Amino acid sequence: MIYTVTFNPAIDYIVRMPEFIAGATNRVNYEQVLGGGKGINVSIVLKNLGIDSTALGFISGFTGKEIIRQLHSFGCKSDFIELPNGFSRINVKIKTNDEETEVNGQGPDIPANAIEELFAKLDKLTAGDTLVLAGSIPKTLPDDIYEKIMARLENRNINIVVDATKNLLLNVLKYRPFLIKPNNHELAEMFNVTLTCNDDIITYAKKLQDMGAKNVLVSMGKDGAILVAEDGSITYSPVPKGKLVNSIGAGDSMVAGFLTGYIETNSYEKAFYMGVATGSASAFSENLATRSEVEALLKTLNN
């Protein structure tokens, strides 16, 4: 079974308008309300691709109930901890013809007893399970929460995927995560370097392997993606042709696609191409990727 953890789920209020003028009344010509968060997005796309998972994390208030309702409408399973105070955050995504602007909420306080309740749920994972830890840590949680989880599950043959940034990611490498997914900018920031070509990206992805990561999947936006796998293989792919419509959830979709491909084929190369196609399918749509969209793009890749 695959489990995803989202510490700070959100309602994304997505609006479009020709231009955004600060200090003025702006009227939208498109709006959408989506329940999400990185782990939740992974669970939804997994279900769209035919793979079951259970979404874990914390929800609260009326927005938390809507997040659960939407998640269940996709057929996903969940086992969230409902907090007694506050409400799950609301993120406003403003999209114009030229740029995207985000205003992200902070989310509810997470008390110590709720963290212990999450640990108790994670203790039930068994050998062969996969755990996806994705996204930022709310300010009310300790910065080393990912480390504590991975230390707790160490040596239990659980594949752990970590999609996080800088120190949050670097600090867990000693626990040998199955997959990490930095983008090229995050990779450069980790080592305080400038990456000018694919060879540079491969060099520093290998450094992350030396530090403990088994598989390093580097997304590069319009320039494609690179996988440095634990079997020594290195695979590059450009992005499929298509028009960027909505970047929200594209990285999470890539993780879901990779896991689906690996489960179905046991091949890192095929998993990689599935990840690229799935991330692109979400980016080319207002909604998260579906199986038919992914398979159509997969046919255009060199796999």
N, C-alpha and C positions, 0 to 999 in steps of 0.2 A: 504494500500500500504506500502511496505517496501522501505526505502531510505537508501542508504549507503553513507558515506562521507569518501573520501580519500584525505587528505590534500596534500600529496606528492607522487602522482603516479609515476610509474617507468617502464622503459623497463628493464626486466631481461634478460641479456645475459648469458645463462647457458652453460658451457662447461665441458666436461669430458676428462680426460687423466689418464694414469696409475699412474703418479706421477707429482707433481709440484715442480720445482727447481727454487728458487729465484735467480735472476740475470742471468738466462739463457733463451734461446729461447725454449719455450714449445709448442709442437704441439698437437692439440686436436684430439680426435677420435669421438667426438659427440658435436654438438652445436645446440642450440635452442634459439629463441628470443620470449619472452612472455611479453605482456603488463600486468602490474599488480599493486600491492599495496593492502593492506589488505581489504579495503572496496570493491575494484574492484573484488578481488578474491571471496568475499562473494556474490556479484551480479552474477558473472559467475556461481558459483556452485548452487545458488538458481535457476537460469534459467535451468541449467542441470537437476535439480530435479523437474522442472515444476512450479516454483514460480516466478512471475514477481517482479521486483524491479526497482528502478531508481537510477543510480549511480551519485553522486554529488561530487564536489571537484574542483581542479584547474589543468589545463593542459597548456602546452606551447610548441611552436616550433614544429619541425618535429617529435620529439619523442612523443609529445602530440597527434599529428594527428594519429600516428600509434597505440597508446593506444586506442583511440576512435575507430579506424577501427577494431581492434581486438575485442574490447568489443561488437561492433555491429555485428560482424561475429557470435557471440554466440546467437544473438537475444536479447541482453540486451538493455534496455533503458538508456539514459544518459542525463544529463543536466549540463554539466561541464561549468565552467567559464574559458574562454581562456585568458591567461595573455599576455600582449603585448611584453614582453621581456624574454630572456633566453629560456631554453628548459627543458622539463620534464626530470628528472634524469635518468641515466643509471646505473644499478647495475650489476656488474660482479660476477657470482657465479661459482667458480672453484671447481669441484668435482673430487677427486682422489679415488683410491681404499680404502684409509684409512681415509680420512678427507675431510671436506668442508671448503673453504676459500671464504670470501665475500669482495668485494670492492664496497661500495655503494656511489653513487653520492649525491650531496647536494640539487639539485633542484633549481627552480627559486625563485626570490624574490616575495612575495605576498603583494601588497600594501593595505592600509587601505580601499580603495574604493572597492576592490575585496572582502574583508571580509564582508563589508556591503551588497554587492550583494548576497553573500552566505546566510547571515542572512535573507535577503528578501525572498529567496527561501524556507528557513526552516520555516518562518512564515506562509507559506501556508499549512503546515502539519495540519491534523485534528485528532480528537479523534479516536482512534483505529489504527492509523498508527504506524509503527515501524521504529525507526531510529537507524542505526548501526554506531557508532563512533569507528574507528579502526586504530591503528597504532600510530607512533610517530608524533611529531609536528615539522615542519621545523623551522629552527632557526629564520626565519623572522616573525614568528607568536608568539603572547604572550603565555606563558606557561599555562595560565588559559583559553585557548580558549574553551576547553571542558566544563569547568564550566560555561562560559558565554552562551554557547549554551543551556545547560541543565537548567540554570536559566531562560532563555528566554522562554523555552517550559514547564516550571513547571506548574503543575495543569491543564494540557490540555489533560490528559489521553492518552499520547503518550508513548508507550513502547520503552525505550532506552536501547540499548545494548552497552556496553563499553568493548573493548578489547585493553587494554593499560597497561603500566607498572607502578609500584611503585606510586610516588606522583601524576602522571597524573590520575591514577585510584583512589587512596585514597581520593583525593580532590573532587571527584564527588559523593562519596557515600551518602552525605547528600541530594542529589536530588533523591535518591531511584531508581537507574537504575533497569530495569527489569532483566537484565542478565549481569554478568561479567564473564570473562574467564581467570583468571590467570593460569599459570602453577605452578607446585609445587615449582620450584626454585624461581619464582617471589613472591609466597606466603611467603616463608621463608624470603626473603629479606625485604618484607614489615614490618615484625614484628621482624626482626633481630634475628631469631631463627633457630635451626636445626630441620628439620622434619624427624623423623626416621621411622614412620609407618603411616598407613591410619588414625588411630585415631587422630594422631597429625594434619594431614591435615584437618580432619573434625572439630577439635577444632578451628583451625584458620579460616577456611571457615565460621564457625558460627560467629566468631568475625567480619568478614566482613559483615555478615547479621546484626549483632547488630549495625554496623555503617551505615546501610542503604540499602545495596544490597538486592534485593528480592531473586534472584537465583544465586548461586555461582557454576560455573562449573570449576573444577580444572583438567587440563590435566597433565598427569604424564609420557608422552613419552611411552616407552616400558612397563611401569607398569600400564597402563590403565588410567582410569579417574574416578572422583567422582563428583556427583551432590548433593549439599545441597539445597533443594528446599524450596520455601516460604510456602508450605503446611506442612512442617515439615519432609518430607520424605528424606531419604538419600539413594542414589543408587550408587553402584560401578560396574564397568565392566572392565575386562581385555581387552587388544587390541585383535582384531581378528588375526588369524595366517596369516602371509604374509611376504614378503621381502620388506624392506625399499628401495625404489628407489629414491624418491625425497621428502624431507621434506618441501619444499617451498609451502606454502598455506594450509598445513594440519590443522593448527589451525583455519584459516579462514573458511575452509571447515567444521570443527566441528561446528562453529557458524551457518553456513548456514544450516547444517543438523538439528541442534537443532531447529531452527526457522521453518523449513519445517515440522518436526515431530510435533511441537506444533500446528502449523496451521492446520495440517491434523487430529490430534487426540485430541487436547486440554488436553493432558496428559504429565506431566513432565517426567514421567518414559520413555514413548515411545519416547518423544523428545530427551531424553538423549541418548538412544540406537541409534537413528537415527544419532545423532551428532557423536558418537563414530565410527559408521560404515562409515560415510561420511569422517571424518578426516582420517581414516585408508585407505579408498579407494584412496584418493589423495596421501597419503604417499606411497602407493604401485604402483603408476603409474607415468609416465613421465608428465602426464597432470592432470588437476583437475578432481575430481570425477564425474562420470556419474551416472544416476539413476540405470542402470542395475548393475554396479559395487557395488553400495551401497546396493541394495536389496540382492545381493548374499552374502555379508558380514553380513548383518543384520540377515540372517537366521542362522548364526553360533553363534550369541549372545544369551544370556539367557533373552529373552524378550517375 
